[in-house]
Every structure is written in C-alpha cells, then in structure tokens.
Amino acid sequence: MNKSDFNYHLPPDLIAQKPLSERSASRLLRLNKQTGQVVDALFRDFIGLLTSDDLLVFNDTKVIPARLYASKDTGGKVEILIERIEDKRQALAHVRASKSPKPDSLLHLQNGAVCRVLGREHDLFRLQFETEMTLLELLAEIGHMPLPPYIEREDDEDDLDRYQTVFAKQAGAVAAPTAGLHFDQEIMQELQQKGIARSFVTLHVGSGTFQPVRVDDLSQHVMHKEFFQVSNACVEAVHAAKERGGRVVAIGTTAVRALESASLAGELQAGCGDTQLFITPGYRFRTVDGMLTNFHLPESTLLMLISAFAGYDAVMNAYRHAIAQRYRFFSYGDAMAIL
C-alpha cells in the first residue's frame, strides 16, 4: 500500500487543543474487528466490554519535560527537544535555531546552566550538559512538557499532570502514550474490583511518532527507533490470559509495538532493546487480540498500524464516522476500542 491510501480530511476544529476536565469523560468509538460495525459510546463503557478472563497491557513510560529554551553565545535563540537521555548528563536532541550550532559551541540555558554541542548524529545533536545536576533534575527545574506540534499553544501547568498517565513510572518518553490518558484512579480501581488483570510494558515514545512518512512507497520507509522493555511478569500474564481463553488488550499503539516487537521470534519473550517495527496491512499479529487507541494523524505510521489490526476499509470507515459525529482527535482527543 502507499502512504496516500491513508490520507483523510480532518476539519482543524476537531483537533483537541486541551484535555477535558475529567480524564474518563471522553467519548469512545467501538469498532468490531470481525464485522466492521461501529457503535458510539462513552469511555466509561469500556470496562463493560471486558471480562475477568481478559488482560489489559499498559505502557508505563513517563513523559519527561523534554523541551528546553537556550541561547547561543551570539544571543541567538535556540529550542532543544531531548529525544533520548544517554546518561546522567548527555543526550541526543533536536536543536532548532536560525543556524545550526557547530561542534564544541555552547548553549546557555534559562537557569544559567550550559550545554556543549559535541557533534551530530544524523538529524540529532549530541549534547553534554555541564552542570552538577543530573539531566533529569535539570529538566524537572526548567523543562517544558513537549506537547505535539498540532497543539497550537504553549504548555501550561495543567499539562504537567494531564499529558502524563496516572500509572507513569519509567522516565524517558518525549510523547505520551495517549490511549492511557483516559484512565483515572477511579477507572483503575473499577478494573481491579471487576477482577480484570493488568500488566505493564515500557516503550519510550519518541518525537519520531509525529514525523511524517516521506515516501509514498511504504516499503521504503525507515521507522524511527524507540526503546522498549517487556518483563518476565508480563510474559507470564499474557500466557495466563491466553490459557484461560481471555484476550490480550493493548492500551495504545505503543503497547502494541512493545508486545509485537517482543514476539518477532514467534511467541512473546521477555527482553529489552530498540525497536523499529513498522506494522502495515499484511502484518500477522502474534500476541495482541484487542486494543484501545486514540485517533491518529492522516498518513501516519499509527494509522497504518491500526489498519493492519482491524482492516483498512473498516478503519477508514470508522474515521469517516468519527469525523461526521465530531469526535475529538489526536493526543487530547477521544478513544476507539477495537475488539
């Protein structure tokens, strides 16, 4: 298939710019994977679609306040977006400036700290932060939440909480696993009371998730790298769910990619590393039986992934329905359950 097959027209006013006042107040579009039928519902109805035999798999990555503002020695303004923390004081980052900084140049941060440009690695810059603080401590002090490019406003105090899941634990993402944003503590308690099993994987979502596919022939696309980890406990929980006849329901495309990346040998195995798994129609899913996801950008790798899971025609029809019914799209938008 070609990139252009995944294009659709989205009215700009359907792109959610702010979260709803309550996490679980979103709408939910139910898509039946077998029949293609769509049903309008509320996110709070999601629990009613599950049984005590099912297993929910969440991504427990934690978004870091990865956007920094700095200036060059000349006074020129610089915007830094951390892509990956390499150690306590070194990172790979996107750097936006009127002129790209040269190796060994210094960038002056807002709190007086300095970072040195060590060099370039493809589209990214390797930066050394010359401060007594660790990089995570520095980001906590002066970093901004890295809202996606389609949210056309500056981050604010609310985003520190709302662009983060309530179960976030492992720091390292620069974009939220957005399907998880709909869950609040009350919903998590209801899942526990109903006896629905939960497990966690980690996939540190990178800014590459927002990068456009630049080739029309999908076989030529090179997927960005993201770190993932699947534990022995998760593998055991998946095997137990399958044995009792339950479904493995991934909460978000990032949980799907982690589980399927750990299943490439044929069955799910514990492990960690970088994944560049690009899931397009024709892919055979090895572990995931259902998923909860948000609505994704036209021509994006995430839209291609859910089309591979639920069928291209069914997904594009569901998106036409969501637009006609004025669902809210993207990170702070509504959800879709594919079961």
C-alpha positions as CSV (number, residue, x, y, z in Angstrom):
1,M,0.0,0.0,0.0
2,N,1.0,3.6,-0.5
3,K,1.1,6.5,2.0
4,S,-1.6,8.3,0.1
5,D,-4.0,5.4,0.8
6,F,-4.1,6.6,4.4
7,N,-4.9,10.2,3.8
8,Y,-8.2,11.7,5.0
9,H,-9.6,15.2,5.5
10,L,-9.9,16.3,9.1
11,P,-11.5,19.7,10.0
12,P,-9.0,21.6,12.1
13,D,-11.5,22.3,14.8
14,L,-11.7,18.6,15.6
15,I,-8.1,18.6,16.8
16,A,-8.3,18.7,20.6
17,Q,-6.2,21.5,21.9
18,K,-6.9,20.9,25.6
19,P,-7.9,17.9,27.7
20,L,-11.4,17.6,29.0
21,S,-11.9,18.5,32.7
22,E,-12.1,14.8,33.6
23,R,-9.8,12.1,32.1
24,S,-12.5,9.5,31.7
25,A,-15.1,11.9,30.2
26,S,-14.0,11.2,26.7
27,R,-16.2,9.5,24.0
28,L,-15.5,6.0,22.8
29,L,-16.0,4.7,19.3
30,R,-16.4,0.9,19.4
31,L,-15.1,-0.9,16.3
32,N,-15.9,-4.6,15.9
33,K,-12.9,-6.2,14.3
34,Q,-14.8,-9.0,12.7
35,T,-17.8,-7.2,11.3
36,G,-16.5,-3.6,10.9
37,Q,-19.6,-2.3,12.8
38,V,-19.1,0.9,14.7
39,V,-21.0,2.0,17.8
40,D,-20.9,5.3,19.6
41,A,-20.3,5.0,23.3
42,L,-18.5,6.7,26.3
43,F,-15.1,5.8,27.6
44,R,-16.6,4.8,30.9
45,D,-18.4,2.0,28.9
46,F,-15.0,0.4,28.2
47,I,-14.9,-1.7,31.3
48,G,-18.3,-3.3,30.3
49,L,-16.7,-4.6,27.2
50,L,-14.2,-6.7,29.2
51,T,-14.4,-9.9,31.1
52,S,-12.4,-11.2,34.0
53,D,-10.5,-13.5,31.6
54,D,-9.0,-10.6,29.7
55,L,-5.7,-8.9,30.3
56,L,-5.0,-5.2,29.8
57,V,-1.4,-4.2,29.0
58,F,-0.4,-0.6,29.7
59,N,2.7,1.3,28.7
60,D,4.2,2.7,32.0
61,T,6.6,5.1,30.3
62,K,6.8,8.6,31.8
63,V,7.0,11.8,29.8
64,I,9.9,13.9,30.7
65,P,9.7,17.8,30.4
66,A,12.0,17.5,27.4
67,R,11.7,20.9,25.8
68,L,14.4,23.5,26.8
69,Y,15.0,27.1,25.7
70,A,18.5,28.4,25.4
71,S,20.7,31.0,23.6
72,K,24.0,30.9,21.8
73,D,27.0,33.0,22.7
74,T,25.8,35.4,19.9
75,G,22.4,35.8,21.7
76,G,20.5,33.8,19.0
77,K,17.6,31.8,20.4
78,V,17.6,28.0,20.4
79,E,15.0,25.4,21.2
80,I,16.1,22.0,22.3
81,L,13.9,18.9,22.3
82,I,15.6,16.0,24.1
83,E,15.0,12.8,22.1
84,R,16.9,10.3,24.2
85,I,18.8,10.6,27.5
86,E,22.1,8.7,27.2
87,D,23.4,9.1,30.7
88,K,23.2,11.5,33.6
89,R,24.4,14.5,31.6
90,Q,24.4,13.5,28.0
91,A,21.5,13.3,25.5
92,L,20.6,13.2,21.8
93,A,18.3,16.1,20.9
94,H,16.7,18.0,18.1
95,V,18.0,21.6,18.1
96,R,16.1,24.4,16.3
97,A,17.9,27.6,15.6
98,S,18.3,30.1,12.8
99,K,21.7,28.5,12.2
100,S,22.7,25.0,13.3
101,P,25.2,25.2,16.2
102,K,28.7,23.9,15.5
103,P,30.5,21.2,17.4
104,D,32.1,22.5,20.7
105,S,29.8,25.5,20.8
106,L,27.9,26.3,24.0
107,L,24.2,26.8,24.6
108,H,23.2,28.8,27.6
109,L,20.0,27.6,29.4
110,Q,17.5,29.6,31.3
111,N,18.8,28.8,34.7
112,G,22.4,29.7,33.8
113,A,23.5,26.1,33.1
114,V,25.4,25.4,29.9
115,C,25.3,22.5,27.5
116,R,28.0,21.8,24.9
117,V,27.3,20.6,21.4
118,L,29.5,17.5,20.9
119,G,28.5,16.8,17.3
120,R,25.7,15.5,15.1
121,E,24.3,12.0,14.6
122,H,22.0,12.2,11.5
123,D,19.1,14.6,12.4
124,L,20.1,14.7,16.1
125,F,22.7,16.6,18.1
126,R,24.7,15.0,20.9
127,L,24.7,17.4,23.8
128,Q,26.7,17.4,27.1
129,F,25.1,19.3,30.0
130,E,27.8,20.8,32.0
131,T,26.1,21.1,35.4
132,E,26.2,19.5,38.8
133,M,22.6,18.5,38.4
134,T,21.6,15.3,36.6
135,L,19.8,15.9,33.3
136,L,16.5,14.6,34.8
137,E,16.9,17.1,37.7
138,L,17.7,19.9,35.2
139,L,14.6,19.1,33.1
140,A,12.4,19.0,36.2
141,E,13.6,22.5,37.1
142,I,13.4,24.3,33.7
143,G,12.0,21.8,31.2
144,H,8.6,22.2,29.4
145,M,6.2,19.4,28.5
146,P,6.8,18.5,24.9
147,L,3.3,19.0,23.5
148,P,2.8,17.6,20.0
149,P,3.2,20.0,17.0
150,Y,-0.6,20.0,16.3
151,I,-1.4,21.5,19.7
152,E,-1.0,25.2,18.8
153,R,-0.3,26.7,22.2
154,E,2.4,26.8,24.8
155,D,2.4,24.2,27.5
156,D,0.9,25.2,30.9
157,E,0.7,24.0,34.4
158,D,-2.2,21.6,33.7
159,D,-0.1,19.7,31.1
160,L,2.4,18.6,33.7
161,D,-0.4,16.4,35.0
162,R,-2.7,15.8,32.1
163,Y,0.0,14.9,29.4
164,Q,1.0,12.1,31.7
165,T,-0.8,8.8,32.6
166,V,-1.8,8.1,36.2
167,F,0.4,5.0,36.1
168,A,3.5,6.6,34.5
169,K,6.6,5.2,36.2
170,Q,9.7,4.8,33.8
171,A,11.0,8.2,32.8
172,G,12.1,8.6,29.2
173,A,9.3,9.4,26.8
174,V,9.0,12.7,24.9
175,A,5.4,12.0,23.8
176,A,2.6,10.5,25.9
177,P,1.1,7.1,25.3
178,T,-2.2,8.8,24.7
179,A,-4.7,5.9,25.0
180,G,-3.6,5.7,28.6
181,L,-4.6,9.3,29.3
182,H,-8.3,8.4,29.6
183,F,-7.7,6.2,32.7
184,D,-8.1,7.9,36.1
185,Q,-7.7,6.3,39.5
186,E,-11.4,5.6,39.8
187,I,-11.3,3.6,36.5
188,M,-8.2,1.7,37.6
189,Q,-10.0,0.8,40.8
190,E,-13.1,-0.4,38.9
191,L,-10.9,-2.6,36.8
192,Q,-9.4,-4.1,39.9
193,Q,-12.8,-4.7,41.5
194,K,-14.1,-6.4,38.4
195,G,-11.0,-8.7,38.5
196,I,-9.6,-7.7,35.2
197,A,-5.9,-8.5,35.1
198,R,-3.3,-5.8,34.3
199,S,0.3,-5.8,33.2
200,F,2.8,-3.2,32.1
201,V,5.4,-2.9,29.3
202,T,7.7,0.1,28.7
203,L,8.1,1.9,25.4
204,H,9.7,5.3,25.5
205,V,7.7,7.2,22.9
206,G,10.0,9.4,20.7
207,S,9.2,12.5,18.8
208,G,9.6,10.4,15.6
209,T,6.0,9.3,16.3
210,F,5.0,12.7,14.9
211,Q,7.3,12.7,11.9
212,P,5.6,12.4,8.5
213,V,6.2,9.4,6.3
214,R,8.3,11.0,3.5
215,V,8.0,8.3,0.8
216,D,4.8,7.1,-0.9
217,D,6.0,3.5,-1.2
218,L,5.7,2.2,2.4
219,S,8.3,-0.5,1.8
220,Q,10.9,2.4,1.5
221,H,10.0,4.0,4.9
222,V,12.6,3.7,7.7
223,M,11.0,3.6,11.0
224,H,12.4,5.6,14.0
225,K,14.0,3.8,16.9
226,E,12.3,3.6,20.3
227,F,13.4,1.8,23.4
228,F,11.1,-1.0,24.8
229,Q,11.1,-3.5,27.6
230,V,8.9,-6.5,28.3
231,S,9.3,-8.2,31.7
232,N,9.0,-11.9,32.6
233,A,6.0,-10.9,34.7
234,C,4.2,-9.5,31.6
235,V,5.1,-12.7,29.6
236,E,3.6,-14.8,32.3
237,A,0.4,-12.7,32.5
238,V,-0.1,-12.9,28.7
239,H,0.4,-16.7,28.7
240,A,-2.1,-17.0,31.6
241,A,-4.7,-14.9,29.8
242,K,-4.4,-17.0,26.6
243,E,-4.7,-20.2,28.6
244,R,-7.9,-19.1,30.3
245,G,-9.4,-18.0,26.9
246,G,-9.1,-14.3,27.6
247,R,-8.0,-11.5,25.2
248,V,-4.7,-9.6,25.5
249,V,-5.9,-6.0,25.0
250,A,-3.1,-3.4,24.5
251,I,-3.8,0.1,25.8
252,G,-2.4,2.1,23.0
253,T,-0.3,1.5,19.8
254,T,2.9,1.8,21.9
255,A,1.9,-1.1,24.0
256,V,1.1,-3.0,20.7
257,R,4.5,-2.2,19.3
258,A,6.3,-3.3,22.5
259,L,4.4,-6.6,22.7
260,E,4.7,-7.4,19.0
261,S,8.4,-6.4,19.0
262,A,9.0,-8.9,21.8
263,S,7.0,-11.5,19.8
264,L,9.0,-11.4,16.5
265,A,10.6,-14.8,17.2
266,G,7.1,-16.4,17.0
267,E,5.9,-16.0,20.6
268,L,6.2,-13.4,23.3
269,Q,9.6,-13.3,25.1
270,A,11.0,-11.1,27.8
271,G,13.6,-8.6,26.8
272,C,14.6,-5.0,26.0
273,G,16.2,-3.0,23.3
274,D,15.4,-0.7,20.4
275,T,12.5,-1.4,18.1
276,Q,12.0,-0.2,14.6
277,L,9.0,-2.4,14.0
278,F,6.8,-0.9,11.2
279,I,3.3,-2.5,11.2
280,T,1.4,-2.2,8.0
281,P,-1.6,-4.1,6.5
282,G,-0.5,-7.7,5.9
283,Y,1.3,-7.9,9.2
284,R,0.4,-11.0,11.3
285,F,-0.2,-10.1,14.9
286,R,1.3,-12.7,17.3
287,T,0.2,-11.5,20.8
288,V,-2.4,-8.7,20.7
289,D,-6.1,-9.6,20.4
290,G,-7.6,-6.2,21.0
291,M,-6.6,-2.6,21.5
292,L,-7.7,0.8,22.8
293,T,-6.3,3.7,20.9
294,N,-6.8,7.4,20.1
295,F,-7.5,8.8,16.6
296,H,-4.3,9.3,14.6
297,L,-2.9,11.7,12.0
298,P,-3.5,11.2,8.3
299,E,-0.8,9.2,6.6
300,S,0.8,8.3,10.0
301,T,2.5,5.0,10.9
302,L,0.0,4.7,13.7
303,L,-3.0,4.8,11.4
304,M,-1.2,2.2,9.3
305,L,-0.8,0.0,12.4
306,I,-4.5,0.0,13.4
307,S,-5.5,-0.6,9.7
308,A,-3.2,-3.7,9.9
309,F,-5.1,-4.8,13.0
310,A,-8.7,-4.1,12.2
311,G,-8.7,-3.9,8.4
312,Y,-8.1,-0.9,6.1
313,D,-11.7,-0.5,4.9
314,A,-13.1,-0.9,8.5
315,V,-10.7,1.7,9.9
316,M,-11.2,4.3,7.2
317,N,-15.0,3.9,7.5
318,A,-14.7,4.3,11.3
319,Y,-12.7,7.5,10.8
320,R,-15.3,8.9,8.4
321,H,-17.9,8.1,11.1
322,A,-15.9,9.8,13.8
323,I,-15.5,12.9,11.8
324,A,-19.2,13.1,10.9
325,Q,-20.0,12.6,14.6
326,R,-17.5,15.3,15.6
327,Y,-15.2,13.1,17.8
328,R,-12.1,14.9,19.2
329,F,-8.9,13.8,17.5
330,F,-5.3,13.2,18.5
331,S,-3.5,13.3,21.8
332,Y,-6.1,15.0,24.0
333,G,-9.0,13.6,21.9
334,D,-11.4,10.7,22.2
335,A,-10.7,7.0,22.1
336,M,-11.5,4.0,19.9
337,A,-11.8,0.4,21.2
338,I,-11.1,-2.4,18.6
339,L,-12.3,-5.7,20.0
